[in-house]
Amino acid sequence: MDNQEIETLLKSELDLAEVHVKSDGSHFQIIAVSDKFDGMSRVKKQQMIYAPLSDKIADGSMHALSIKTFSEKEWQRESKFNLPQ
């Protein structure tokens, strides 16, 4: 599964405003943006992102994930510093 497929999956399954994925083999960095994250605990945010990817994690094609989540307002402030290169 490539970065674009992961972005499309997460955006459609979770109705995210934005999602950005960077990978190095089976290690992935994900930035997800949605107002759904307002008031959610860090664990709940992570669980929300992991859920649609569980099959890929289970089969080993995704070995490690780094997840950052932002509300749309937070992302407006932070995006210039956090967008994967």
Secondary structure by P-SEA (a helix, b strand, c coil): ccaaaaaaaaaaaccccbbbbbbcccbbbbbbbccccccccaaaaaaaaaccaaaaaaaccccbbbbbbbcaaaaaacccccccc
